[in-house]
Amino acid sequence: MSGGTSPVAGVRTVGFIGLGTMGDPMVTNIASSGAFERVLVHDVDVERAAALAARIGAEAAADITHLSACEVVVLMLPTSAIVRAVLVDDDGAPRIPSPRGTVYVDMSSSDPTETVETGRLLAAAGLHLVDAPVSGARERAIAGTLAIMMGADDEDAAGRAVPVVDTMSARIFRTGGLGTGHAMKALNNFVAAAAYTASTEALTAGARFGLDPAVMVDIFNASTGQSFVTTHVLPDHIVDGRFASGFALPLMTKDVRIAQKVQRATGHDAPVCDAVAGALGDALDALGNVDHTRAYEFWNER
């Protein structure tokens, strides 16, 4: 995206809430794009926000109400419950005194049913919620090449969100109304988690039968078993023993459980999703907050 402000969308000031593993590089790309006059950042870790703001030429908003100056506010938080708690109080009133027409963009991996409810509360105050979760992990967040799944009920709001999201993305997929982006993200992560569960199970069986795990991965990647898991996760974090993908086990488990809810809402059985959720849940109970690749160690020992 070219420098300067965005006259079509009228977005000059952008806010960003949540400066963790993904949020840090994402807002760095927003600031470095030169497309907006001001970028304001906020995090519960005030020192982290101040340090990041200094590094990328943004402004740290110690108080979340300072984000009322923004036309678009992006959120990258652990759960939809936290997103709701940040945006509305217990009575459903907005916490940030934003003017009518402000667009909030939830790029977290959120529960779509909760997204729809939060959007309803914001809409009552004349505010807009767009869901735009991401896929691509930290390396693509750094490169600004994330895939985005965007859901929105209001096309004008989506139009104002797009110039901001463009600075972080290689491609934006429009998925439908509000909540559909988050539903798609959960289902995508279920597919990835299923591939991870199946491929690590195969590695364990193969190793016990005398196969070399590194050779197995090479064969997966030259055969029909190939996936993102076999090309990136297995060689970089399982075979080499690094276990540092940057995607936490609680987050993967949460996403698969959201996918379970989405599938149950459609009224059909989802035995594979149930099995993957169960396997991840067992690992989470045993290991706690670790990188999701550590689940392999638990399954292997069990």
Salt bridges, closest charged atoms under 4 A:
ASP24 OD2 - ARG55 NH2 2.90
GLU37 OE2 - ARG12 NE 3.78
GLU59 OE2 - ARG38 NE 2.88
ASP106 OD2 - HIS182 NE2 3.66
ASP111 OD2 - LYS261 NZ 2.43
GLU117 OE2 - ARG120 NH2 2.57
ASP131 OD2 - HIS182 ND1 3.87
GLU155 OE2 - ARG174 NH2 2.87
ASP255 OD1 - LYS254 NZ 3.58
ASP274 OD1 - ARG264 NH2 3.62
ASP282 OD2 - ARG302 NH1 3.09
ASP291 OD2 - HIS292 ND1 3.94
GLU297 OE1 - ARG294 NH1 2.97
